[in-house]
């Protein structure tokens, strides 16, 4: 370095050294940034892997992988969410241990929300857990049931604070306020206000709200036919009208509209399971037609299986049909239950198919509405 007055000038060799050091630091910085940016993607890949294992019926493997992910990074909200869904999935097949696994699910989803508090996906799933806890509580102590339902309402209200246009959450909240008994916190005014609000945003969802709130005071058949005049071939309207006819034992009309709904929307294959459930209700109400209705259930279940459902839903379908066959002393029932267990030992033992909230991809908002307190 040479000095000319007060100005210091570096030589060429010194400039080269400075440049080399700068270049090295730049490379290190880029490398660190790349590793840092890439890490969350790697974590998400592992969460997705756990999700895929569960969809293949490998629920224990999914649980183990998620626990390992969380052990390495306890702040991974996506892993906590997927673990919550895994425990919920397991609870449906646990019989008397259902509440233990629901508690685990609740703890996990609370941790997911703690680390990503305004994530609408996580908050919405907290409602799913809260609903099942409330539903179970409604058959027991009144005070506990009231507390659970109040908590459920607050959970749905939180979702709507995050995403006011979430129509599924609005309709669930309408049910939680509007159709529970008075002693469990019914607030019909709140439910009606929500109904008017959703009707102003979407007329199909508004009609759904109306059937929840005034099913005995309105002509449901006429309502949905009017909606189909306004919105021709709307798959939700077709489904609603078809299910109305099924509930009224107008099977031929019901199947016509339900088949049209499935043709218009390929995601509505769950309708086959709803049809099977209605046939089962008919069979149990009239034992003289048990064999006839069992054959109808089997036919519909086979149509559902042709849609190639994921392992947990395929197992549910086998279990559903197996239990019905056992009621008519058909030994094939045991075989079907064995097949269900091989596919997914935690398959749902409930008579209603498990919520599709369990099976949407981990980063996807669920738009799979099923009424909370209505069979279908």
C-alpha positions in Angstrom: 0.0 0.0 0.0 1.3 3.4 -1.0 0.3 6.7 0.7 -0.1 9.9 -1.3 -0.9 12.6 1.2 -3.9 11.4 3.2 -5.2 9.1 0.5 -4.2 5.4 0.8 -4.2 3.4 -2.4 -4.2 -0.5 -2.5 -1.9 -2.2 -4.9 -3.2 -4.7 -7.5 -2.2 -7.7 -5.4 -4.0 -6.4 -2.4 -7.1 -5.8 -4.5 -7.0 -9.4 -5.6 -6.8 -10.6 -2.0 -9.8 -8.4 -1.0 -11.8 -9.7 -4.1 -11.0 -13.3 -3.2 -12.2 -12.8 0.4 -15.3 -11.1 -0.8 -16.0 -13.9 -3.4 -15.6 -16.5 -0.7 -17.9 -14.7 1.7 -20.5 -14.4 -1.1 -20.3 -18.1 -1.9 -20.7 -19.0 1.7 -23.7 -16.6 2.0 -25.4 -18.1 -1.0 -24.8 -21.7 0.3 -26.2 -20.9 3.7 -29.2 -19.2 2.2 -29.8 -22.1 -0.1 -29.7 -24.6 2.8 -31.9 -22.4 4.9 -34.5 -21.9 2.1 -34.4 -25.5 1.1 -34.9 -26.9 4.6 -38.6 -26.1 4.9 -39.3 -27.8 1.6 -37.5 -30.9 2.8 -39.7 -30.8 5.9 -42.8 -30.5 3.9 -41.8 -33.4 1.7 -41.6 -35.6 4.9 -45.0 -34.4 6.0 -46.4 -35.2 2.6 -44.8 -38.7 2.8 -46.5 -39.3 6.1 -49.8 -38.2 4.6 -49.3 -40.6 1.7 -48.5 -43.4 4.0 -51.7 -42.8 5.9 -53.7 -42.8 2.7 -52.2 -46.2 1.9 -53.5 -47.5 5.2 -50.0 -47.4 6.9 -51.2 -45.2 9.7 -48.6 -46.4 12.3 -45.8 -45.7 9.9 -47.2 -42.2 9.3 -47.4 -41.5 13.1 -43.8 -42.7 13.6 -42.5 -40.5 10.8 -44.4 -37.4 12.1 -43.2 -37.9 15.6 -39.6 -38.1 14.3 -40.1 -34.9 12.3 -41.4 -33.1 15.4 -38.6 -34.4 17.5 -36.1 -32.7 15.2 -38.2 -29.5 14.9 -40.9 -29.0 17.5 -42.0 -25.8 15.6 -43.0 -27.6 12.4 -46.7 -26.6 12.3 -47.4 -28.7 9.2 -46.2 -31.9 11.0 -48.3 -31.1 14.1 -51.3 -30.7 11.8 -50.8 -33.9 10.0 -50.2 -35.7 13.3 -53.5 -34.3 14.5 -55.2 -35.8 11.5 -53.4 -39.1 12.0 -54.6 -39.3 15.6 -58.2 -38.4 14.5 -58.0 -41.1 11.9 -56.9 -43.6 14.5 -59.6 -42.5 16.9 -62.4 -43.6 14.5 -61.2 -47.2 14.7 -60.3 -47.3 18.4 -63.7 -48.1 20.0 -63.6 -47.3 23.7 -60.3 -45.6 23.3 -61.7 -42.9 21.0 -61.5 -40.1 23.5 -57.9 -40.8 24.3 -56.9 -40.4 20.6 -59.2 -37.4 20.2 -57.3 -35.8 23.0 -54.0 -36.5 21.3 -55.5 -35.0 18.1 -56.6 -31.9 19.9 -53.2 -31.4 21.5 -51.5 -31.7 18.1 -53.8 -29.3 16.3 -53.3 -26.8 19.1 -49.6 -27.0 18.6 -50.0 -26.5 14.9 -52.1 -23.4 15.5 -49.6 -22.1 18.1 -46.8 -22.1 15.5 -49.1 -20.8 12.7 -52.0 -19.2 14.5 -53.9 -17.6 11.5 -53.7 -20.7 9.3 -57.3 -21.4 8.2 -56.5 -25.0 7.4 -55.4 -25.7 10.9 -58.1 -23.8 12.6 -60.8 -25.5 10.5 -59.5 -28.9 11.5 -59.6 -27.9 15.1 -63.4 -27.5 14.5 -63.5 -31.1 13.2 -61.9 -32.4 16.4 -64.2 -30.2 18.5 -67.3 -31.4 16.7 -66.6 -35.1 17.4 -65.9 -34.3 21.0 -69.1 -32.4 21.3 -71.1 -35.0 19.4 -69.9 -37.7 21.8 -70.5 -35.5 24.8 -74.2 -34.9 23.8 -75.0 -38.5 24.8 -73.7 -37.9 28.3 -73.5 -35.2 30.9 -75.4 -32.1 29.9 -72.9 -29.6 31.4 -70.0 -31.1 29.5 -72.0 -31.2 26.3 -72.9 -27.5 26.6 -69.3 -26.6 27.3 -68.1 -28.6 24.3 -70.7 -27.0 22.0 -69.8 -23.5 23.2 -66.2 -24.3 22.5 -67.1 -25.6 19.0 -69.0 -22.4 18.1 -66.0 -20.3 19.2 -63.7 -22.5 17.0 -65.9 -21.9 13.9 -66.1 -18.2 14.7 -62.3 -18.1 14.8 -62.2 -19.7 11.3 -64.6 -17.1 10.0 -62.5 -14.3 11.4 -59.6 -15.6 9.3 -61.7 -16.4 6.2 -65.2 -14.8 6.2 -66.0 -16.4 2.9 -65.6 -20.0 4.2 -69.1 -21.2 3.5 -68.6 -24.6 5.0 -67.6 -23.1 8.3 -70.6 -20.8 8.2 -73.1 -23.6 7.6 -71.5 -25.7 10.4 -71.9 -22.8 12.7 -75.5 -22.4 11.7 -76.1 -26.0 12.7 -74.2 -25.6 16.0 -76.4 -22.6 16.9 -79.7 -23.6 15.3 -80.6 -27.2 15.6 -79.2 -28.3 19.0 -81.6 -28.5 22.0 -82.3 -25.4 24.0 -80.5 -26.7 27.0 -77.3 -27.0 25.0 -77.1 -23.3 24.0 -79.4 -23.1 21.0 -79.4 -19.5 19.6 -81.9 -19.5 16.7 -81.5 -15.7 16.2 -77.7 -16.1 15.7 -78.3 -19.0 13.3 -80.9 -17.1 11.2 -78.6 -14.1 11.0 -75.8 -16.3 9.7 -78.3 -17.9 7.3 -79.3 -14.5 5.8 -75.6 -13.6 5.5 -74.6 -16.7 3.6 -77.7 -16.4 1.3 -76.5 -13.0 0.3 -73.2 -14.4 -0.8 -74.3 -17.7 -2.4 -77.9 -18.7 -3.1 -77.2 -22.5 -3.1 -75.5 -22.2 0.3 -78.4 -20.0 1.4 -80.8 -22.8 0.5 -78.8 -25.3 2.4 -79.0 -23.0 5.5 -82.7 -22.7 5.0 -83.2 -26.5 5.0 -81.2 -26.7 8.2 -83.2 -24.0 10.0 -86.7 -24.6 8.6 -86.8 -28.1 7.3 -90.3 -28.7 8.7 -91.7 -25.4 7.7 -90.7 -25.3 4.0 -91.3 -27.4 1.0 -87.8 -28.8 0.5 -88.6 -30.5 -2.8 -90.0 -27.3 -4.2 -87.0 -25.3 -2.9 -84.4 -27.4 -4.7 -86.4 -27.7 -7.9 -86.5 -23.8 -7.9 -82.8 -23.7 -7.4 -82.3 -26.1 -10.3 -84.4 -23.8 -12.4 -82.1 -20.9 -11.4 -78.9 -22.9 -11.6 -79.4 -25.8 -14.0 -77.3 -28.9 -13.4 -75.8 -27.5 -10.2 -74.3 -30.7 -8.6 -75.0 -29.6 -5.0 -78.7 -28.8 -5.8 -79.0 -32.2 -7.6 -77.4 -33.9 -4.6 -79.7 -32.2 -2.1 -82.8 -33.0 -4.1 -81.8 -36.6 -4.6 -81.1 -37.1 -0.9 -84.5 -35.6 0.0 -86.2 -38.2 -2.2 -84.1 -41.0 -0.6 -85.1 -39.9 2.8 -88.8 -39.9 1.7 -88.3 -43.4 0.3 -88.8 -42.2 -3.3 -85.8 -44.3 -4.3 -86.2 -44.1 -8.1 -86.4 -40.3 -8.1 -83.6 -40.0 -5.6 -81.2 -42.2 -7.6 -82.0 -40.2 -10.8 -80.8 -36.9 -9.3 -77.9 -38.4 -7.3 -76.5 -40.1 -10.4 -76.8 -36.7 -12.2 -74.9 -35.1 -9.4 -72.1 -37.6 -9.7 -72.0 -37.1 -13.4 -71.7 -33.3 -13.0 -69.0 -33.6 -10.2 -66.7 -36.5 -10.2 -65.6 -35.8 -6.6 -69.0 -36.8 -5.3 -68.4 -40.6 -5.4 -69.1 -40.6 -1.6 -72.8 -40.4 -2.6 -72.6 -44.2 -3.3 -71.9 -44.6 0.5 -74.8 -42.4 1.4 -77.1 -44.4 -0.8 -75.8 -47.6 0.8 -76.5 -46.1 4.3 -80.1 -45.3 3.4 -80.6 -48.8 2.1 -79.2 -50.1 5.4 -81.6 -48.0 7.4 -84.4 -49.4 5.3 -83.2 -52.9 5.9 -83.0 -52.5 9.7 -86.4 -50.8 9.8 -88.1 -53.7 8.0 -86.4 -57.0 8.8 -88.5 -58.8 6.2 -86.6 -56.9 3.5 -83.1 -57.4 5.1 -81.9 -59.8 2.5 -83.2 -57.6 -0.4 -81.7 -54.4 0.9 -78.4 -56.1 1.7 -78.1 -57.1 -2.0 -78.9 -53.4 -2.9 -76.2 -52.2 -0.5 -73.7 -54.7 -2.0 -74.5 -53.5 -5.5 -73.9 -49.8 -4.5 -70.7 -50.6 -2.5 -69.3 -52.4 -5.6 -70.0 -49.3 -7.7 -68.2 -47.2 -5.1 -65.2 -49.6 -5.1 -65.0 -49.3 -8.9 -64.1 -45.6 -8.4 -60.8 -46.8 -6.8 -61.1 -45.1 -3.4 -58.1 -44.6 -1.1 -57.3 -47.4 1.4 -59.1 -46.0 4.5 -62.3 -45.4 2.5 -62.1 -48.7 0.8 -61.7 -50.4 4.2 -64.7 -48.4 5.5 -66.8 -49.7 2.6 -65.7 -53.3 3.3 -66.4 -52.9 7.0 -69.8 -51.3 6.3 -70.9 -54.1 4.1 -69.4 -56.8 6.3 -71.3 -55.6 9.3 -74.6 -55.6 7.4 -73.9 -59.2 6.1 -73.3 -60.4 9.6 -76.8 -59.2 10.6 -78.2 -61.5 8.0 -76.0 -64.4 9.2 -73.8 -64.2 6.0 -70.4 -65.6 6.7 -68.9 -63.4 4.0 -69.3 -60.6 6.6 -66.3 -61.9 8.5 -64.2 -62.1 5.4 -65.1 -58.5 4.5 -64.2 -57.3 8.0 -60.9 -59.1 7.7 -60.2 -57.4 4.3 -61.0 -54.0 5.9 -58.6 -54.6 8.7 -55.8 -55.6 6.3 -56.3 -52.4 4.3 -56.4 -50.1 7.4 -56.6 -51.5 10.9 -57.9 -48.1 12.0 -60.7 -47.9 9.5 -63.8 -46.0 10.8 -66.3 -48.2 12.7 -68.9 -45.5 12.5 -71.9 -46.0 10.2 -71.2 -42.7 8.4 -68.1 -42.4 6.2 -65.2 -40.4 7.7 -64.9 -36.8 6.9 -62.9 -35.9 3.7 -61.2 -33.2 5.9 -58.9 -36.1 6.9 -57.8 -36.9 3.4 -57.3 -33.6 1.5 -53.6 -32.8 0.9 -51.9 -31.2 3.9 -51.6 -27.8 2.2 -55.2 -27.7 0.8 -58.2 -26.0 2.3 -61.0 -28.5 2.7 -64.3 -27.8 0.9 -65.9 -31.1 1.6 -69.2 -30.2 3.3 -71.2 -32.8 5.2 -74.0 -31.9 7.6 -73.0 -32.2 11.3 -76.3 -33.4 12.7 -78.1 -34.8 9.6 -77.5 -38.4 8.5 -76.8 -37.3 4.9 
